[in-house]
Amino acid sequence: MQYDQSLMRLDKLVADIGGADSGIRSEGRCGLLLEHLQAARRDLLGSMPGEYGLSLQQAEESLSCISDKNDRNEIKKALRTLIDLKSPNHRRSVA
């Protein structure tokens, strides 16, 4: 269940930023952020938890491209939720 929710949240973030996981290099102001989100999605699908966590952190570090403070905070909140969901302590408490 958590896997599906994380995947849906990533898909929504990618769509909200204006991209799709097409496998091509992203362009535009938030291209790097979009690339990190797409990498996180691939890492999640590929069952690579270490890489997934790193991609989420890198996406969070790339939020400065979003000029609207409210939008940036909403995306940061969504990323923090995904990062918290992948943490080992959360998995133990859910189990």
N, C-alpha and C positions, 0 to 999 in steps of 0.2 A: 504494500500500500504506500509506504513512504517513498519508494522508488518512483511509482507512478506520479505521486504528487510533486516530487522534485522535478521530474521530467516535464510535467505540465507547467510548472512555474518557470523553468528555464525557457521553454517554448514561448511563453507569454512575454518574458523579458526580451528575448530576441525579436519577437514581433513588434513589441512596443518601441524598441530602439530603431526598428526599420530594416531588419534583415531576416534572411532565412538561411538555414544551414546548407548552402549550395556548394561549399567546398572551395570557393574562390576567395581571393584576398579581398578583404573589406576596404572600402574607400569611404571618404567623408570624415567629418569631424570626430565621430565616435567609432571609427573603424577599429581601433585597437580594443575598445571595450566590447564591441561586437565579436571580434575574433576570440577574445577570452571566454565569452559566453558560449560561443559555438564549440570551443575546445572543451569547456566544462560539460557540455551536452554529450559530446563524443566520448569523453572520459567516463561519464556516468553510464552510457550505453555499453561501453567496453569493460565495465567492471574494474576500473582503475582508480581506486579511492584516493590514493596519494596525489595523482595527477589532477583528479577532480577537485580536491581541496585547494590545490595550488592555483588552478584555473579560476576558481571562485575568488580567491584572495587577489589575484592579479586583476580580475574584473573590478573588484571593489577599489583597487588602487587606481583604476582608469576612469573613475566617475567624474573627474574634473571636466571632461568634455561636455557634460550636460550643464548648460548655463542656467536653466531654471532651478532655483533652489528646492522648490517643492518636489519637482520631478526627480531631482538627484537624491533627495532624502527618501522618497518612496522606493526607488531602485536600490538604494543602500539598505533599506530595511528588508527588502525581499532577498537580497544577497546574504545579509546577516542571518535570516531565517534558514536559508539553504546551508550556510556554513554551520550553523548550530545543529541542524538536522543530521549532518554527516559526522558530527563529533562522536567519539566512542562513548562518552558519558551519556549522551542522549539515547544511543542505541541500547545501553544497559538499562536505563530507566524505563524505556518503552517495553522491553522484553519481559 
